[in-house]
Amino acid sequence: MEGLIQMPYDATVKLMLSSLERNLLPDAVVRRLTRLLLGVRLRWGYKASAELQLSQLLQFVHSLKEMPIAVQTEKPKEQHYEVPTSFFRLALGKHLKYSCCYFSDKGSTLEDAEAAMLELYCERSELKDGQTVLDIGCGWGSLVLYIASKYSNCKVTGICNSTTQKAFIEDQCRDRQLQNVEIHVADISKFEMEASFDRIYSIEMFEHMKNYRDLLGKISKWMKQDGRLFVHHFCHKVFPYHFEVPMAFNPSLLTVVGFDSLLQTRVSACFCSGYSRGGLAG
Ligand SMILES: C[S@@+](CC[C@H](N)C(=O)[O-])C[C@H]1O[C@@H](n2cnc3c(N)ncnc32)[C@H](O)[C@@H]1O
């Protein structure tokens, strides 16, 4: 039965996505679908009482402890991180920051907001020139390149999971004559190294992770005695949820929730000029 329903579901998703990519879906339809997805997620996440809400939270926390550091690490690569960089250069701002930005006032441009957020990370982590820095899940190097350019005596190491991201960052270093950057392509859940850092950052990568105890245990070995870890993690203000919510098979719900992982990727990439993603994981 499940297989029978899965086939038309897959075909519908494929059709919708190819229409979206060919710009055949009017904005009004995309907005409607996005609202529908948000509505489903909110109805799923908000529980009828504080006790139920707390119980869901505790179950979630417990389930994370039973899981590996990360699961399905190849899927996001295919969905976003190995999509050609030329696409992201069209959709993102100058810094190619693939995470939330800080719009301090209505007149801020995307470039202003990217820079404001990058600056805020440095300020809040009390970064000093000359320190050793690690950025875990560095994407196309928004923070790595910002720090390496502004703090020329810092040695900046980045970890990303995509060869196209590494190639882009290294090209930028050549163009800007930066010699203080090193990039590793690795799955953080398996990566090991003998090194320690004054400042470790992770910007919107923790959303991809599951077992935070093991992840933080690993990161702690890379921190100097007085080192600091700065994490920017986006989440819902009340309830936690997995990117793809495992739930009892319910075709109507599955259609909408399952679709969100694919649609959200494309929608956020298509409409991300100045976006701030508060609800759905990306
Ligand atoms: C939302 S992006 C944020 C990128 C970057 N920090 C920024 O702010 O522009 C998440 C990043 O996490 C990285 N990532 C996701 N899963 C990972 C994994 N298992 N191992 C290493 N990096 C991972 C991806 O390479 C991706 O660039």
The ligand as a Gaussian input file, in Angstrom:
#p B3LYP/6-31G(d) Opt

LIG

0 1
 C       23.653000      26.155000       5.996000
 S       25.313000      25.887000       5.461000
 C       26.180000      27.162000       6.310000
 C       27.481000      27.463000       5.641000
 C       28.343000      28.525000       6.286000
 N       28.629000      28.223000       7.661000
 C       27.708000      29.876000       6.135000
 O       27.232000      30.429000       7.137000
 O       27.690000      30.399000       5.023000
 C       25.769000      24.408000       6.349000
 C       27.181000      23.912000       6.053000
 O       27.435000      22.782000       6.853000
 C       28.272000      21.902000       6.116000
 N       27.956000      20.534000       6.548000
 C       26.750000      19.933000       6.620000
 N       26.858000      18.671000       7.045000
 C       28.184000      18.459000       7.236000
 C       28.961000      17.338000       7.629000
 N       28.394000      16.167000       7.937000
 N       30.309000      17.480000       7.700000
 C       30.905000      18.658000       7.386000
 N       30.220000      19.763000       7.004000
 C       28.892000      19.655000       6.914000
 C       27.988000      22.113000       4.647000
 O       29.167000      22.051000       3.904000
 C       27.397000      23.494000       4.621000
 O       28.291000      24.336000       4.017000

